[in-house]
Amino acid sequence: MNIDSKKLIVFDLDGTLAPSKSSMSKDMADLIIRLLAIKKVAVISGGRFSQFQTQFITSLPHTAESFNNLFLLPTSGTRMYVWRGDWVEQYSEQLSPKEREKITIALKSALNTIGYITPQQLYGEMIEDRGSQITFSALGQQAPLDKKEQWDPTRKKREEIAVILKEKIPEFDTRIGGTTSIDITKRGVNKAYGIRKLEDILKLTPDDILFVGDSLFSGGNDYPARATGVDCIPVTGPEDTANHIREWLS
């Protein structure tokens, strides 16, 4: 792969640019700003736009002119925000009220089927309606990272729930994300959808794009990116990502 031929680099957020639901480091922010000076950059993740603001945007200089090269795709690519002197929503693939209700009912039923016991302490909502995505977060979105990492390190708990969901609501996409989450969106509206939207809006081809993520394995929430035909680089965490960026900048 020749990085010089890539016009757009697309990053996952949690586990790729920053630890789960944690702010990006100053070192990573500096690397992203340097990268934005020479490439277009997109960030696509399961969190809401407000999570992007907390975790990613606030770590970057507010006056960065290179925001013109930055594209944000929250809730797994079901939305896109572009910089027009402020962040403006480019599109949104909203779930209808009936669809959101159906997903929520199916999720509660799946949890009952496996005999799921809700933790005594939750750090935020366990089932979160993000408008264009319903997300199950076992401990709540704001749970401490160490507790998240201990809850389902092998993904087996979430895989059991996801299998039932795929049977109950096959007309929707169900993907395991982050460290404790399951994301549910409209069928086909996922990170692959977001990448194709970027291709269309920026007039790019798959050969122009590189995707970087920590969940590119089958069933992972980054896995749909492979279906687009873009080059993909799996990483083990933010430091691994930082090493790749340093190599590209050198």
Secondary structure, DSSP 8 states (H G I E B T S, - for coil): --GGG-SEEEE-SBTTTBSTTS---HHHHHHHHHHHTTSEEEEE-SS-HHHHHHHTGGGS-TT-GGGGGEEEE-GGGTEEEEESSSEEEEEE----HHHHHHHHHHHHHHHHHTT----SS-SS-SEEE-SS-EEEETT-TT--HHHHHHH-TTSHHHHHHHHHHHHH-TTEEEEEETTTEEEEEETT-SHHHHHHHHHHHHT--GGGEEEEES--STTBTTGGGGGGT-EEEE-SSHHHHHHHHHHHH-
